[in-house]
Amino acid sequence: MRLRHIEVFHAIMQVGTISGAAQVLHISQPAVTKVLQHAELQLGMPLFERVRGKLYPKPEAHRLFAETEKLNRDLQGIRRLAASLKGRALETVRLVSTPTLAISVLPEAMTLWRRDFAETRCELATYHTSEIVNALRLGEADLALSLQDPRHPGIVAEPIAQGMLTVMAPAGTWTEAECAQPIGAEGLTGELIGLADNDPLGEIVVAACEAQGVQPIFRTVVQTYQIARSLVEAGAGTAVLDPFTAASAAPGKVQRRQWAPAMPVQMYLLSASHAPLSHGARELANCIAATARACLARGSA
């Protein structure tokens, strides 16, 4: 089957009619009929039963659909990539970030970058790291920020800032002398705010506690680092977080202590290995790195 045959075949399988497939593909009904007939002629067998205007897939069609589904997804990805390349006649920087970094670092970095790139269009989006990898590979983003190195052969991960795993508690939890000292798992007391079981940082925290012989009990578990930070700011408990989120907490509402033993947390600049960054994108990355380092410096002051 040719690529056009597969595209029409999948549209019909999804909607069940010639007219519906024509609407999905933005072509005429006769064109859909012609492509389907040609595909069936090449295969030497009918793929559908025609009953009162509807098409019912034969068993052979279901088997063919399963085998060609990945190819059809790849075809759609190629079309999206081509469209995104075509739409870049004007300089555009497309940045995706995990939600934590988008809130804690990006606003100040964007303000700094705009001083020299006032006319450049910038598109911002927040994804999780697995979605970031797909966006970069398909050419839907130019650069990305994450606290994880995805270790993907098509992705370049460049460390641009580093802090230490941080324990954050409501103001007044510790004395001034205690705040100057690191804190380990045995020092975690009171209500603990945990991260979701499948969160990489959450897994690190639990493993670090267990390595010190402590089994932490989290009665409050959150999906995002920002929610954990907000809960600590409101006095709802203590959380172990990345240094960028901890450093961006409201002054006067929280106290911070470095985790013991010290555990570094990297911020990574991610990009596709086949697509070097433009001048505007590289300068934005530089502004993000400078802002992240400044954020950490304020948080440790």
C-alpha positions in Angstrom: 0.0 0.0 0.0 1.1 3.5 -0.8 1.3 6.2 1.9 -1.9 7.9 0.5 -3.7 4.5 0.6 -2.7 4.1 4.3 -3.9 7.6 5.2 -7.3 7.1 3.6 -7.6 3.6 5.0 -7.0 4.8 8.5 -9.4 7.7 8.2 -12.2 5.3 7.0 -11.4 2.9 9.8 -11.7 5.7 12.4 -15.0 7.3 11.1 -16.7 4.5 9.2 -17.9 6.5 6.1 -16.5 7.9 2.9 -18.0 11.3 3.6 -16.5 11.4 7.1 -13.0 10.4 5.9 -13.2 13.1 3.2 -13.9 15.7 6.0 -11.0 14.4 8.1 -8.6 14.5 5.2 -10.0 17.7 3.6 -10.4 16.1 0.2 -13.5 15.2 -1.9 -15.6 12.1 -1.4 -14.9 10.9 -5.0 -11.1 11.2 -4.2 -11.5 9.0 -1.1 -13.5 6.5 -3.1 -10.9 6.4 -5.8 -8.0 5.9 -3.4 -9.8 3.1 -1.6 -10.7 1.3 -4.8 -7.1 1.5 -6.0 -5.8 0.2 -2.6 -8.2 -2.8 -2.7 -7.3 -3.4 -6.4 -3.6 -3.5 -5.5 -4.3 -5.8 -2.5 -6.5 -8.0 -4.6 -9.3 -8.1 -2.0 -12.1 -5.9 -0.5 -11.3 -4.4 2.8 -14.9 -3.3 3.8 -18.5 -4.4 3.5 -20.8 -1.7 2.1 -24.1 -1.6 3.9 -26.5 1.4 3.4 -23.8 4.0 3.1 -21.6 2.7 5.8 -18.3 0.7 5.6 -17.8 -2.2 7.9 -14.2 -3.5 8.1 -13.5 -7.1 7.2 -11.2 -9.1 9.4 -8.4 -8.5 6.9 -8.9 -4.7 7.4 -8.5 -5.0 11.2 -5.3 -6.9 10.8 -4.0 -4.4 8.3 -4.9 -1.5 10.5 -2.9 -3.0 13.4 0.2 -3.4 11.2 0.0 0.1 9.6 -0.9 2.1 12.7 2.7 3.0 13.6 3.5 4.0 10.0 0.5 6.2 10.0 1.6 7.9 13.2 5.0 8.5 11.8 3.5 10.0 8.6 1.5 12.4 10.8 4.6 13.3 12.7 6.4 14.1 9.4 3.6 16.3 8.3 3.6 18.2 11.6 7.4 18.7 11.3 7.1 20.0 7.8 4.4 22.4 8.8 6.5 23.7 11.7 9.5 24.2 9.5 7.4 26.1 6.9 6.0 28.4 9.6 9.4 29.6 10.7 9.9 32.3 8.1 10.0 34.8 10.9 12.5 34.2 13.7 10.8 32.3 16.4 12.2 30.6 19.5 10.1 27.8 20.9 10.8 26.8 24.5 9.2 24.0 26.5 9.9 23.5 30.2 8.8 21.4 33.1 6.2 23.3 35.2 8.6 23.8 38.1 11.2 25.6 36.1 8.7 27.6 34.1 7.4 29.2 37.3 10.6 29.5 39.4 13.2 30.6 36.7 11.6 31.5 33.4 9.8 34.8 34.2 12.9 36.7 35.2 15.0 35.1 32.5 12.5 36.1 29.8 12.5 39.7 31.1 16.3 39.8 30.8 16.3 38.2 27.3 13.7 40.6 26.0 16.1 43.6 26.5 18.1 42.4 23.5 15.4 40.4 21.6 12.4 42.7 21.7 11.2 41.8 18.2 11.8 38.0 18.3 8.7 35.8 18.7 8.9 33.4 21.6 6.5 30.5 22.2 6.5 29.0 25.7 4.9 25.7 26.8 5.1 23.4 29.8 5.5 19.6 29.4 6.7 16.7 31.4 10.2 15.4 30.4 8.9 12.5 28.3 6.7 14.9 26.3 9.6 17.3 25.9 11.7 14.6 24.2 9.0 14.0 21.6 8.5 17.7 21.0 12.2 18.2 20.4 12.5 15.1 18.1 9.6 16.2 16.0 10.9 19.7 15.6 8.0 21.2 17.6 10.4 22.9 20.1 13.9 24.4 19.8 15.1 24.1 23.4 13.8 22.8 26.7 14.4 22.8 30.4 14.2 19.9 32.8 15.7 18.6 36.1 16.2 15.3 34.4 18.6 14.1 31.7 16.4 11.9 29.5 19.5 10.0 28.3 18.0 9.8 24.8 20.4 9.3 21.8 18.6 12.1 19.9 18.7 14.6 22.7 21.6 16.7 23.9 21.4 17.4 27.7 23.6 20.3 28.8 23.9 21.1 32.6 23.5 24.9 33.0 22.9 25.3 36.7 23.3 23.2 39.9 22.0 23.4 43.4 21.5 21.0 46.3 18.5 19.0 47.4 16.7 21.3 49.9 14.4 20.8 52.9 11.9 23.5 53.2 9.7 24.1 56.3 7.3 26.9 57.5 9.0 29.9 59.1 9.7 29.3 62.8 10.3 25.6 62.5 14.1 25.8 63.3 16.4 28.1 65.2 18.8 30.3 63.3 21.7 28.0 64.4 19.8 24.9 63.0 19.1 26.6 59.7 22.9 27.0 59.2 23.3 23.2 59.5 22.3 20.5 56.9 19.5 18.1 57.9 19.1 14.4 57.3 16.2 12.1 57.3 16.2 11.6 61.1 15.6 15.4 61.4 12.4 15.4 59.4 9.6 15.9 62.0 5.9 16.9 61.9 3.7 16.8 58.9 5.6 15.7 55.8 4.5 16.7 52.2 5.5 14.0 49.7 5.8 13.9 45.9 3.9 11.4 43.7 5.2 7.9 43.6 6.3 8.1 40.0 8.1 11.4 40.4 11.9 11.0 39.9 12.7 13.5 42.7 10.2 11.9 45.0 11.8 8.5 44.4 15.2 10.0 45.3 13.9 11.5 48.5 12.4 8.2 49.6 15.5 6.2 48.7 17.7 8.8 50.6 15.5 8.4 53.7 15.6 4.6 53.6 19.4 4.7 53.2 19.5 6.5 56.5 17.2 3.9 58.1 14.1 6.2 58.1 10.8 5.2 56.5 9.0 8.6 55.8 5.3 8.8 56.2 3.6 11.3 53.8 0.0 12.0 54.7 -0.2 14.7 52.0 1.1 13.8 48.5 1.2 16.2 45.6 1.7 16.0 41.9 3.7 19.2 41.4 6.6 20.9 43.2 4.8 24.2 43.1 1.9 22.8 45.2 4.3 21.4 47.7 6.0 24.8 48.0 2.7 26.6 48.4 1.7 24.2 51.2 4.9 24.8 53.0 4.4 28.6 52.6 0.9 28.2 54.2 2.4 26.3 57.1 0.9 22.9 56.1 4.1 20.9 56.6 7.7 20.2 55.5 8.9 19.1 52.0 12.1 18.0 50.4 12.4 19.8 47.1 14.6 20.9 44.3 16.7 24.0 45.1 15.1 26.1 42.3 11.6 25.7 43.7 12.8 26.1 47.3 14.7 29.3 46.4 11.6 30.9 44.7 9.5 30.5 47.8 8.0 33.7 49.4 10.6 35.3 51.7 9.6 35.3 55.4 7.2 32.4 55.0 9.7 29.5 54.9 13.0 28.3 56.1 15.5 26.2 54.1 18.2 23.7 55.0 20.4 21.7 52.8 19.8 17.9 52.7 22.5 15.8 54.4 24.4 14.1 52.8 24.5 16.7 50.1 22.8 15.7 46.9 23.3 17.8 43.7 20.3 18.7 41.5 21.0 19.7 38.0 19.1 22.0 35.6 19.5 20.7 32.0 19.1 22.5 28.8 17.8 20.0 26.3 17.9 20.3 22.5 17.7 17.9 19.5 21.1 16.6 18.4 20.2 17.2 14.7 19.1 20.9 15.2 21.7 23.4 16.5 20.3 26.4 18.4 19.8 29.7 16.7 21.5 32.8 18.1 18.3 33.9 19.8 17.7 30.5 21.4 21.3 30.3 22.6 21.1 33.8 24.2 17.8 32.8 25.9 19.6 29.7 27.3 22.3 31.9 28.6 19.8 34.2 30.3 18.1 31.2 31.9 21.4 29.9 33.2 22.3 33.3 34.7 18.8 33.7 36.3 18.9 30.2 37.8 22.3 30.8 39.4 21.0 34.2 40.8 17.9 32.4 42.1 20.0 29.9 44.0 22.3 32.6 45.4 19.3 34.5 46.8 17.9 31.3 48.2 21.1 30.5 50.1 21.5 34.1 51.4 
